[in-house]
Structures are given as C-alpha cells and as structure tokens.
Amino acid sequence: MAAIDDALAAAQAKLGTEVGVSEWVTVDQKTIDTFADVTLDHQWIHIDPERAAKDTPFGGTIAHGFLTLSFASKFAYDCFDVAPGQTMGINYGFNKLRFLNPVKAGSRIRGRFVLAEVKKRSDTELLRTNQMTIEIEGQETPALVADWLGLAVFAA
C-alpha cells in the first residue's frame, strides 16, 4: 500500500474528531502595528490606542481580522503532523470564513481544528478540510471560524 493510501486511511479514522489545539499566542500592539505596516492598512482602530479607547466600543485597539487569520499557519504547525511520505503541505484556501469577535490588543488566541473531510485527489494529493476555530482566551465567542482546505502532497 502506498504512503498516500496509509495517510488517507489514518485521516478517515479521525473524521469528525478534534485533531489539535495550538499553543496560545499573544497579539500585542507591536504585532498589530507591524501588520499594519506590512499590509498598508493603517486604520486608526488598529494603530491609535488613545482614539480607539475613546471612540470605539472595544476599549482600545483591535487586531486586523486578516492578522488573526494569519496566525492559522502557526497554529497548524502546532497541531498537524507530516504523514510518512508527504513531501509538502499547501494552503488550498477556505470554503467558509467568518470573523465573529474582535481580538483586542494584548489578547491571547489559539487555534482548534476538527477534521471534517478528506479526499484523494490524485495518486500524490490528499485534500483535507478542517473546521478551524481561533479562540480568544476568556471569551465565549471565538475570533473566527473557517473551513480551511489543505493539500497534502506525497512523493510519486
């Protein structure tokens, strides 16, 4: 049996189960400011703590939604193993993504993953869909939820 078939069988056995919870990451103002510089998104709700404290319901600055989403890669490294014979993993996109709760500067976030689907696309590719939740420490409502697709590529 090929490595991809072993990986498919192992993934199918985990369908519907939680496959990982990442470590917590602090989203501080410096990280928010750096993201604003890189993306050229300098909206004041992200980079002006005094104005954000005064003029928003958040009590201070909040992270960009795309900054929060960007931590998904780090969370995946915490949670997913590389299958024997797998040569790489590729971000394949999202079927659904919703930003539910802003991440305030200084908050800690983490990723939680449930394997929802796995398909063999070819003799060298498995397409996995994980339900990803990015949680905010101490908050009932998560920062975001998404159906994240990842392509696992295996040696021919």
LINCOR-V769021 format. One record per pair of residues at least 4 apart in sequence whose ideal C-beta (glycine too) atoms are under 6 Angstrom apart, sorted by sequence separation. I is the first residue (numbers start at 1). J is the second residue. If there is no record, write none. Layout:
BEGIN
I_J, I_J
END
This chain:
BEGIN
1_5, 27_31, 44_48, 48_52, 51_55, 52_56, 58_62, 63_67, 71_75, 76_80, 82_86, 103_107, 121_125, 1_6, 14_19, 36_41, 42_47, 63_68, 36_42, 53_59, 103_109, 120_126, 121_127, 44_51, 45_52, 53_60, 135_142, 136_143, 52_60, 119_127, 134_142, 52_61, 133_142, 134_143, 36_46, 118_128, 134_144, 36_47, 45_56, 49_60, 49_61, 117_129, 133_145, 116_129, 32_46, 33_47, 132_146, 46_61, 115_130, 116_131, 131_147, 132_148, 45_62, 113_130, 114_131, 46_64, 129_147, 130_148, 113_132, 129_149, 111_132, 112_133, 128_150, 41_64, 111_134, 127_151, 109_134, 110_135, 125_151, 126_152, 109_136, 125_153, 35_64, 107_136, 108_137, 124_153, 124_154, 32_63, 35_67, 124_156, 103_136, 65_99, 79_113, 109_143, 68_103, 27_63, 75_111, 62_102, 63_103, 101_141, 103_143, 100_141, 62_104, 100_142, 101_143, 58_102, 60_104, 61_105, 60_105, 99_144, 25_71, 58_104, 98_145, 97_146, 96_147, 94_146, 95_147, 22_75, 94_148, 23_78, 22_78, 93_149, 22_79, 92_149, 92_150, 20_79, 92_151, 89_150, 90_151, 89_152, 88_153, 68_134, 86_152, 87_153, 86_154, 87_155, 85_154, 85_155, 32_105, 68_143, 7_83, 27_103, 29_105, 27_107, 3_84, 3_85, 26_108, 24_108, 25_109, 24_110, 22_110, 22_111, 21_112, 20_113, 19_113, 18_114, 19_115, 15_115, 14_115, 11_118, 8_120, 8_126, 4_154, 3_154
END
